[in-house]
Amino acid sequence: MTGERRLSLETKLGYAALGVMDGHLEDRDFFVADRYSITDIALYAYTHIAGERGFELDLFPCPRLARAGAGATGARTDNQS
């Protein structure tokens, strides 16, 4: 596979993954359950640099996608569930 074809495939798969995340967050505040979790942290690692890698996050209607890790500021620290 040529480098150009590989980049095209990776870009297509990247947009597909962002679309899945966007759809999932459309009616939720967090990826799993009703609270901030390791899933939000892990997916933030990918989404927070997506724009720098050429992905246009403005194409996705869910504003939460662009700030997937923002829930950290609301994380509970009092050991309550």
C-alpha positions in Angstrom: 0.0 0.0 0.0 1.3 3.4 -0.9 1.8 6.1 1.7 -0.8 8.3 0.1 -3.4 5.4 0.0 -2.6 4.6 3.7 -3.1 8.2 4.7 -6.4 8.3 2.9 -7.6 5.1 4.6 -6.4 6.3 8.0 -8.2 9.6 7.5 -11.4 7.9 6.5 -11.3 5.6 9.5 -10.5 8.5 11.8 -13.6 10.4 10.6 -15.7 7.3 11.1 -14.4 6.9 14.7 -15.1 10.6 15.4 -18.6 10.2 13.9 -19.3 7.3 16.3 -18.1 9.3 19.3 -20.1 12.3 18.2 -23.3 10.2 17.8 -22.8 8.6 21.2 -22.3 12.0 23.0 -25.3 13.6 21.3 -27.6 12.8 24.2 -25.1 12.0 26.9 -22.6 14.0 29.0 -20.1 11.1 29.3 -19.2 8.0 27.3 -20.0 5.5 30.0 -22.8 5.6 32.6 -23.6 9.1 34.1 -20.2 10.1 35.3 -16.7 10.8 34.1 -14.6 7.6 33.6 -11.4 6.2 32.2 -13.2 6.0 28.9 -13.5 9.8 28.7 -9.8 10.1 29.6 -8.8 7.6 26.9 -10.9 9.1 24.2 -9.8 12.6 25.1 -6.2 11.5 24.3 -7.3 11.1 20.7 -9.8 13.9 20.2 -7.8 16.7 21.8 -5.2 16.6 19.0 -7.5 15.6 16.1 -7.7 19.2 14.9 -3.9 19.5 14.9 -3.8 16.3 12.7 -6.1 17.8 10.1 -9.5 16.6 11.2 -12.2 19.2 11.0 -14.1 18.8 14.3 -16.5 21.6 13.2 -18.1 19.0 10.9 -19.6 17.3 13.9 -22.6 18.8 15.6 -21.9 17.7 19.1 -19.7 20.4 20.8 -18.8 17.8 23.5 -16.6 16.0 21.0 -14.3 18.9 20.7 -13.8 18.9 24.4 -14.2 15.2 25.3 -12.0 15.6 28.4 -13.7 18.6 29.8 -15.7 16.5 32.3 -12.6 16.2 34.4 -13.4 19.5 36.1 -16.7 18.1 37.3 -15.2 14.8 38.6 -16.2 13.8 42.1 -13.5 13.7 44.7 -15.5 12.8 47.7 -15.5 9.0 47.1 -19.3 9.0 46.6 -20.9 7.1 43.7 
